[in-house]
Amino acid sequence: MASDNLSSSTLHDAVNGFTRPEMYSENLASTVDAYDRHVFISYKNRQSWPPRVEASDDDPLIKLVAATFKARKNDIAVKTKITVCEAREEGDLSDGDVLIFPDMIKYRGLEESNVESFFEDVLVNGKPWAAGVPEVLTGSHVYVCAHGSRDVRCGVCGPELIKKLNEEIELRDLKNQISVTACSHVGGHKYAGNVIVFSPAPDGKIMGHWYGYVTPNDVPDLLDQHIAKGEVIQKLWRGQMGPSVENIKGTDDQKEVNGKVTSNGKKDHVESDNLSNNENVADSGCCQGVNGGISCCRVASFEQNNGNGETLEAQKKQGSKKTWNWPALKERDVLTAVGVVGAVAVVAVAYKLYRR
């Protein structure tokens, strides 16, 4: 009996898990549409999510958010995605909590009665929400698609990745710096496991990178290479939040560091995800198909913070004592500087003798 269960599990993994035939069969770059803001709404346990949360009468909050997003999409100037994420029993994420990237802002208490005001204040006008108090998010935030009722592959791969991520984070004593959260369908279910990483670069800018075909074996690289060093894992990289960047096609040692390409490549156009495009709805990733699809964009009104609630501009004005990384001087520049100082000294001595 145990042997039969093992055989069934192995077969299930071969069809829907990390050993399925289509793994690594496609180049993943440019499989994410261009966008500039990602909003996550914390809601219930992932096991309770129906295939389409946004269309469920049993989930009125998410249904209202989806309907409002569709109705106000032409008013939202910043290209925005909205995704459901899992509420946590320990209390740091409750039903109705809203997290906004790259602003690194969290609001609590989104309810059916104040959805319209949230859209009007925050998403349309880019102002603080009058009905909520913004909390500053810090550290890195990892979202893993684990929406099993929507796609069996995400249901198989997602929980395993979440488990492995939490284990490796525990080993590195990074629980206070990295959070891992299950999220609903984010598009590209055939690329499961799908992972989105929001983490600060050394300059404080928040980057949002999408990965596909992620397996538990890739988790250490996500932590040690991407989050710790800001180096993108190219073979798994699907795209990023923010302006499109040059895509590197070649060996794995070619990489993008903190959003900047470190070797020559060519640009790939990233198609926008349009709510009115029915062909994209089934495989899109905002409340399972509720996307902004806005052709124009502007910079969000919130100032970019460095993850500690302090903006870079404020640090500059206040003369922050933080250490900044400056490029090293080249040897020839140092020698030139020494020569100039020496020449000045000789002239000064000669002038002094002349005066005597």
C-alpha angles and dihedrals in degrees: 000000000000089000091053091051091049091049091049091049092049091050091047091052092047090056102036107010139069096300098053115132099248094059110126091359094125138047102249099201114113094019089119121073119234115266139151109210134039122198121193121195115200111224134163128305118315091235089064096052114111118220090268111028093179092061098044120112087203089063103051096164095058092040090054092047090052093048093047091048090053093047095048100037093110090053095053107088097184114075101247139186123197120201133175116236131188122270114229127229092219088070106242089109117035132174109289098023111139125205120193126199138228086013091064090219129143127196126189129208108038106170136166090262095059104034092103093052091048091054093044097048104033111023100031104032100024093229132130112277111261091210097050144048115236117232120199116238119215136190126018127320124206122193121194123192106236100156097141097171089057098044127006093212092059088046090054101039102034100063091046091053092047090051093049093046092053091047093052092044089052091051090053093045091237101131091118092049105042128044124194121203134176114235137189126257112317099180132265095069089175087065094061129179088063118184132178119198122197110188137149121255118220089267090057096252113140113232124195113202127182123213132189136188087033115167131185088261089063095055097088090053091050089055102036101033107028105030099029099040105018092238117144118228096232102197091057099036117119101173141284147258111260133032116350116260135202111285118224116220114190140055124002093247088069105088147163116241119207091336094313123110114238097195136032119281140141131261122257118203113237113211118226118243107240122197091211091056102092092191090066099041096081093055102031127109118228112097084330096307105354103121134159099233090185115165096203128053141186135188113278115252095236112094114242109255131202096236093267098079092260120110121225090237091054090051091054093049093048095046094244116210092220116129115251125199113240124188113260117253115249117245093244090054090054092049091048091051091050090050092052092050090049093051092050090052092052092050091049092053093047091050091050091052091047091054090052 
